[in-house]
Every structure is written in C-alpha cells, then in structure tokens.
Amino acid sequence: MDNTERLIQEKIKREIETQTRRHFIKDCVAGMGGIALSSLFFSCNSFFDNKKGGKLSLTERDLNPLATLAPPFPPKVKSVIYLHMAGAPSQLEMFDYKPELQKLHNQSCPESFLEGRKFAFIRGVPKLLGPQAKFKQVGEAGNWVSEYLPHFKKVADEVAFLKAVNTDQFNHGPAQLFMHTGSPRLGRPSIGSWVTYGLGSENQNLPGFVVLTSGGKNPSAGKSVWGSGFLPSVYQGVQCRSKGDPVLYIDDPKGMSRGLKKRTIDAINSINKEEFDNYSDPETLARINQYEMAYRMQIAVPEVMNINNEPDYIKEMYGVEKGKESFANNCLLARKLVEKGVRFVQLFDWGWDSHGTDHSTAVDLGLKNKCREIDRPISALILDLKQRGLLDDTLVVWGGEFGRTPMQENREGKEQGYKGRDHHVDAFTMWMAGGGVKKGASWGKTDEIGFSALEGQVSVHDVHATILHLLGFNHEQFTYDFQGRPFRLTDVHGHVIKEILA
C-alpha cells in the first residue's frame, strides 16, 4: 500500500468516526433522554414488572384499590372520626385552666414573652387576658373542663388530653395543611388518604374516606386538607352533605333507568381499560374504580346518610337540626358511617377564629356560642359509640390547627372593644378517645399562664404517629414511593405518644 492510498484510508476512517460521534451526540440525544425518562417513569410505577418481559402485572389491589387490607401489626382501632375545629379554639377557655393568669389579668405582658416570637396580629406590648370561663374538675380523673362545655363533663373520663401540642405554623391555611398532611405545603396526601390507602374500606359500597363540613365554609386551606396528594385520587376524601342530596348528582336524570346507567358505565370503563392497556397510567384504574364506586354509592349512600330513620331519642341526644347542615347532624352521620364500615370520617367545623374583632369572635361571647354548638353532639357521639360497642374499635380525635395566646390581641398596638386572643403555636390542647387510649389521662403541662410547654410537649408528627400506631402501622415503615424516594405521613419525624396509650 503506497503512502497516498494509506492517507486516503485514514481520512475515510476519521470521517466515519467523526460521523458516528456526531450522530450519537446530535441525532440520538432525544432517544437517550426518552430512555432515561421512561426508566424514571416506570421506576415510580408499581404496575411495571421487568421479570415478565416489561408487561404489566396487576394485583387484586390494583384492580380494586379499596379492597380491605389487614394492617402490619395488631390494631387497637379500625376506624377514625377526626373532629377539626377550623380556626383554632382557645384552650384557655376550654381545657387548660390557668388561675394564675386570672390574677395577672389586664397587666402588661412581660417583654421576654414577646422577643423573637411571631404573632399574627399582636403589636407592641399587649395585656394579659385572664380566662373568660369558670373551670371545674370533673369525673374520677379530675380533669379541668370549663363551664362552656357542660355536656362534655359527662364523658371527660373517656378522653385522654394532650395539653402541650406544638406546631410551627401560625397562619390558618398552612397550619391546617400541616395538621392534616404533615406538611404546610400543597401536594402531600391527607391522613385520611394515607389510612384508606393502607387499609382500604370495609364496605365496598361506600368510600373509605368521607368528609363532612359545617359552619358555612370550608377550612382556610380548602379541599387540599382531604386531598390524596401524590397517592392515587381514589384515596381522596369524598365530601358529603347532611342536607339535600348527600352527594351532588347522586340521582339519575329522568328517563335513565338503573340498567341503562350500568350499561353506560360499562361502556365508559371499556374505553378506560383500553387507555390503561395503552398507557399504563394508574390514574386510569382509579377512574375506573371511581365510576363503579359511584354506581354502587347510589344505593348505599342515601340509606346511610338518612338521619330521619334514627329513633327520636337519638336525634334528641345529638341535638339534630332537621334540614340543616349542622355539626350535630354530622356527628350522628359520623357514627352511622363508621358503623357501616367507613374507615376515616373527617368533620370540619368552621368559625373558631377567636380574634375578638367583633362579638362573634370574642372569647367570652362567640367562643361560648361555638362551644354550645359542639358540646352536646360530641358528648352524644362518644356515648352513642360506647353504647353500641363501637368505641372500642373507633378512635375519636378532637383539635384545631394551633392554640390561642394568653395575651389580649391588640391590632396596631391598640386595645380592642372585644376580648380576643391571637394565634399561638407553642402549646395547645387536643384530645383522643376510644380503643387503645388511656381513659382520663392527661399528658403535657404548660406554664402558669399557658404560654409555653413545661413538660410532655408533643408535635403534630407525634399525633400522626400515634393515630397510625393505633391503626396497626409503624409510621416509620408506612411509606409510598414518589419522585424516586419513599415518602411517609410523618416525614422524618414523629414518636408515638405512649403516655396516653392504654
């Protein structure tokens, strides 16, 4: 081979190598990105099984996401009724008795209590505000309960109090999200969604997670507090109503028979199944199940949501208000729902913001009226569950998103005409009752004016960990893979509050 021929061959070789590199970098980059993206997508998809040649492997749970599941550990309860007082009630007028604060009433708050603290509306140096209600020790356990709750005194021995709950969110929306999803930001599943995802529903004709609202408005955080976040949407809360149709559009249009409705749903779901076969989107399965659940709910929901068929003495015990969407009606519905196998019932009652800007938000007027609205229904709920043998396997949780300050609110540094308290994150009261909970217990203690926790402080994550524990879960092991890592309700925090467990 002469020198010229050798040079020509080397030039051709270099052009081939250059073209190969150029082709790989320029022309195949989109393909490589697609391969990486596809891998990422399927790593998050529990339906994809590489051992079966990349074909979909569907379990019974995939086909029926609300199928009943047993928890990993023996549970103390099988259902939860969560009573949230949206707006945050004042613990200092209800459960956390502070006689020393009464002695200091109308004195200027020490500046040491204000330094480095964040408040929503307190400006300057406010005055301390003594308790506006009288307190009395009740029951065998001798827990303090205010005069605002005369009926509750009868069931106080069924309850375990948490007197020093702490949060780090002092605005309503983020605090409500934190209380119900474990995060103050949007996008996380609510605790009801986690529970329904983990346990399914005991009644396949009803949702596993039902939401009931009262007070005229939804919580400040909106419907995200019962949303499913990154969990399949079939696990989000189903909002029902205690007046009118329990679910909007539950009745078929005129001219549509039950059989025609079934054939319509079958036709829609045959298209959905084809879409799932083509695109493997788990939300398509959720949509299929939601259509079928809606069909079954048309028979089951009107029956279980009808409080008119309850005996008169039961309606009287709860203080039912006929034709209204009241907290009392919702408490009775909550009992009926857990009795029928609904896993998680969430009640939101709006109107507990106690700023004292007018009579409806004053802690000596508006708060007293709000307590009157819930006092009888909550007491009736606990007694009714107990007399039916349901309290042993039902957990009742009560609380708001944060507490209230021992100082009088003073917007713009001026005294107000009505007595009100600002948002307080350091220490507030919640309580639990039911299976696995120590009756009459009280854990946590605040200082002499109810400002800071002295002992037994617990976090929102601790409350979540305890609820999951009573349902049979280890909160550290109960996870869902999303965006390449396992998520859990309690994030990287939380301890079970053993001091209130039986």
N, C-alpha and C positions, 0 to 999 in steps of 0.2 A: 504494500500500500504506500503510494507516494505521499509526500507531505501535503499536497493540495487536497487529495481525497480525504486524508485524515482530518484536516481542518474543516472540510465540509461536514463530515460526520459529527465532529464535536459541536459545530454550530447547530445542527439539527437536534442533537441531544439536549443542548442548553435550551432551545426553543420549546421542546417537549416538556422539560422540567419546569420552565417558566410558565407555560400554559397550564400545567397541572396545578401549580400553586395558585395561579390567578383564578383558575376555575374553582378550586376549593374555597378560596377566600371570598371571591366575588359572587359566584353563582350558587354556592351551596350553603352560604351563611344562613339564609332563611330556613332551609331544610334542617340544619343543625339546631337552630332555635326552636323549630317546631318539635323536633325530637325531645329537646330538653323540657319544653313546655308541656308536652304530652306526658312525659315522665312525672313532672311535678303534679299535673292534674290527677293522674292515676294513683300517685302515692297518697293522695288525700281521699281516694275513692275506695271505700271498703268493699265495693262490689267486684273489683277487678282482681282476678286470680291468675298470676303468671304460671302457676303449676298446671293450669288447664288450657295452655296454649293461648293465653290472652283473652279467653272468653269470660263472660260474666258468670259469677257463681252467686246465686241468690239464695239466702237463707229464709226460713219461715218469718223471721223478724223483718227482713227486707220487704217481704210481701205484705206483712201485717205489722206495721211499726208500733201499734198499740197493744200487741199481744202481751198478756200478763207474764211478767218475769219475776223470779224469786231474787231477793237481794243477796249479796255475797255472804252476809252474816245474819244470824237470827235477829229479826227486827223486834222492837218494842211496840211499834205502831205500824199501821198500813196506810193511813191517810192523814192529811194535814188540813186544818182550817186556819188560815192566816188572816187576822183582823188588823188591817193597817189604817191608822187614823191619820189621813193625809193632811199635812200642815203642821204636825208635831204638837201633841198636847203637853201641857205643863205638868211635869211630875211633882212639882212643889205644891200643887193644889189637889193632887190625886193620891199619890202613894209615898212620897218621900217627905216625911214630916220633919220640919225644922223649927222647933220652938225658939232657938237662939236667933234665927232670922227674924222672928216676930219681935223680939226685943230690940233688934237693930233697925226696925222699920223706919224709913224716911231719913236715915243717916247716910251721909255721903259714902260711896263705895271706896275702900282703900285703893289707891292708885296701883299698888302692887298686883291687884287682881286684873288690871287693865293692860299693863305693859306687855307688849309683844303679842297681844291677843287680837283676833279678828272677830268683829261682830257685824251683823247685817245693817243695823240702824243706830246703835248706841254711839253717841258723840259726846265728847267732853267727859266730865265726871258725873255719872248718874247716881241716883239714890237707891239704896237697898229697898226692896219691896217684900214685906212680910207675907206669909201665907194668907190667902184670902178665904180659905175654908178651914173649918174646925176638923180635927182628927180624933180618931178613937181606935184603940187596939181592939181587934175583933178575933173571934174564933179561938180555938185551942192553941194555935201557934202564936197568937198575939201580934199579928202584923198590923201596921197602921194603915187605915183606909179613911178617906175624907168623907165628910157629910154629903159631898156631891154624888156619892155612889152608895145609897142606902141598900139597894138590892144586892150589889156585889158583895157586901159584907157577909151574905149568907153562903157564898161559895169561896171565900178567901182562903179557906183551908185546903181547897183543891189545887191551889195555884202555887207555883214556885216563882218568886220575884228575882229579877236581875236589877239591882239598884245602881250599878255603875257601868252602864253600857257606853262605849266610846265610839265616835265616828270622826272622820277628818273632813267631812263636807258640811258647810254651813249654809248652803243655798238649797232650796227645796228640790229642784229638779235633779241635780247631781246626787244629792243625799238620798233621794228615793231610788234612783238607779243603783246606787251603791248598796242600799239596804236590800234590794231585790235581785240584783245581778252580780254583786260582788265587785262591781267597777262603776265609777262615776261617769264613765263614757259610754256612748251608744255602741251597740254591736255584740254585747255579751248576752247569753241566754239567762232568763229569769230562773229563780229557784224552782218555781212550779214546772218549768220546762225541763230542767235537769231531772227532777223527780219522776216526771212522766216518761222521759227518755230512759231512765234507769229501771223503772218498774212497770211501765205500760199502764193499762187500765183493767180493772176487774170487771167492767161492764162494757162489752164491745158495742153496745148501742148508744153509749154516751161518751163524750170527750173525757180524757183523763185529767184535764186541767180546765176548770171553769172559773170565770171571773164575774163578780157582781159588784156594782158600784152604787153609791148613794151620796146624798149631799148636793146633787145637782150638777156636779162637774167631775171630770176625770182628774186623776192626780196631775201635779205640775209637770212631771216627767212624761206624761202622755202614755200611750199604749205600749211603749217600749218596756215598761215595768212588768208586763206579762208577755213580752215577745220571746221568740225562740232563738234570736241571735244567729249564731252560725250552726245551730242544730237544725235538722230538717223542720220545715214550717209546720208539720203535723203536730209538733210538740208545743206550739204556742198556745196561750190561754184562749179559750172561747168565751167571749163576753156574752152573758145572758141578761135578760131584764126581768124584773119582778112585777112588772105591769105590762099589759098588752101582750103581743106575741113575745114569748121568751127569747126567740131568735128571729131577726128580721127575715122575711120571705120564707118562713118555715112552711106556710100553707101554699099548696099548688095553685096556679092560676085556674080560673074557671074553664072547664072543658078538658082539663088534663087529669086523667084517672091515675090511680096508683100504678097500674100496669104500664101505662104509657110513659110515666115518669121513669120506671125501671128500665124500659127499653131505650129511653133517651140517654140515661146514664151509661148503660152498657155500650151504646154506640160511641159516646164521647170517650169512654175509657178504652175502647178498642183502638181509637186513634192515639190516645195517650200511651198505650202499650207499644204501638209501632214506633212512636217517638222515642220511648225508652230503649227499645231494641237498637235504634239507630244511633242515639247519642249518649246513652248510659248516664243520664242525669238523674241523681237520686231524688231531686225535687219533683220529677215526673211521677215517681212512685208515691210521693207524698200527696200529689194532686189526685192521683187515682184513689187513694185511701180517703181523702177528704170528700170526694164525691160520694163514695159508698157510705161513709160515716153520715153525711148529710141526709142521705136517703133513710138510713136507719133511725136517725135522730127525729125525723118527722113523726114517728110513732112514740118513741121513748120520752123525748123532751117535754111535750105538752103535759104528759102524765106526771112526771116527777116535779115539774115546775108549777104545778097547780096546788096552791096552798088552801084553796077553798074546801078541799076534801079533808082537811085536818079537823079534828074534834075542836069544838068551841073552847074547851078549857086549855088546849094547847095554844090556840091563837091568842087567848087572853093572857096566858103566861108570857108569851113573847111580846105582847103589845102590838100585834099585827095591825097595819093600817090598810084597809081594803082599797084597792085601786091606786095605791101609791108605790113608788119605787123607794122604799124606806130601808133603813138599816135593820129594823126589826124584821121586816119581811125577808131580807137577805139572810139573816141569821137562821130563820126557820128553813129557808131553802138550802142553806149550807148543811143542816142536819139531814134533810131529805136526800141531798146529793151524795154525801158520804155513806148514807145508809144503802144507797143503790150502787155503791162501788166506785164512785168518782175518787180519784187518787188525791187531787190537790184542789182545794177551793179557796180562792183569794177574794176577800172582801175589802174594798177601798171605800172609806167614808170621808168625804171632803168637808172642809170647814173648820179645821183645828188650828189655824194660824192665830196666835194669841198676842198680837202686837199692841192692842189697846188703842187703835186709831179711831174706833167707834165702839158703841155698846156691844155689837156682835162679836168683836174680837177681844173684849176685855176679859181678864181672868176672874173677875167677880160677877160678870153678867153672861157674856157669850159662852165662856167655857162651862159655866154651870148648866146652861141650856143644852150644850152639846153632850155633857155627861148624862143629862136626863134622857137624851135620845138613845144612848147606848147601854145605860145601866141595866134596865130590865131585860133587853134582848140577850146581852152577853151572859147574864146570870141564868136566864132560861136555857140558853144553848148548852151551858155546862151541865145544868141539872137534867135537861132532856137527854143529852148524850149518856149521862150516867144511868138514868133510869132504864134506858134501852140497852145497856151493856155495851154501848159504843165508845164510851170514854176510855175504856181500857186499851183500845187499839186505834184511837184517834188522838192526834196532837193538836191542841189549840194554842196559837201564838198571838200575842197582842203587843202592839207598839206603834210608834211613829218613826220618822226619819232622823230626828235628833230631839233634844230636850229644850228647856227654857231657862234663861238666866235668872239668878236671884236678884238681879238689879232691875229697876224700872226702866223701860225703854224711854229714850229721850232723843227723838229725831232732831237733828240740827242743834243738839245741846239744850233743847227746851223741854220743860215738863209738859206732859200731855194731860188732857182732861180725863182720860180713861186709864185704868190700870192695865198695863201690858208688859209682856216680857219678850226679850229678843231671842234669837236662835242661839242654842248652846250645844256644843259638840263634846265637851269634856266628860259629862256624866248625865245619863238619863235612865229612865226605868222602862223595862219590858217585863213581860211575864209569860210563862208557859203552863199549860195544864194538860193532863191526860196520861196515856200509857208511858211508863218509864220515867216519869217526872216525880220528884220527891214532893209530896203534898205539904203545903205550908212552909216550904223552905224559903229562905231569903239569902241571897248571895250578893256581896258587894256593899260598900259603905261610902257615903260621901261626907265631906267636911261639915262643920256646924251650920254653914249657910247653903249647902247643896251646890257648891261651885265645882269642886274637884273630887276625884275619887281618892279615898284613903286606903282602901283595900278591895280586893276582888274585882278589879277593873277587867272588863271583857270587851272584845271588839265585835264589829259586825261579822267578821270572818269566823269568830268563835261561835256566834249564834248560828251561822250556817253550818258549821262543822257539827254542832250539837243536833240540829234538826236532821242532818243526813245520818248521823250515828244512830238516832232513834229509829230511822227507817231501814237500818241494816247496812249502811255504807261506811267504809273508811274514806273520809273526804280527801285524803292524800292519794288514794288509788282510783278514785272515781273520776275518770278523765274522758276527753273527746279530742281526737286528733284534728287539728285545723291549722292551716298555713305552715305545715312542716313540724309542728310540735304539739305535745299533749297539753290541753287546757283543762282547768278544773274550776269549780264554783268558787273555791276559797283561794284561788291563785297560788301564791307560795306561802300563805299564812294560815292561821286558824288552829285552835285547840278545842277539843271537846270540853264543855263546862261540866266536869264530873261532880262538882259540888251540888248541883241541883238534880242529879240523877238518882233514882230510887235504887 
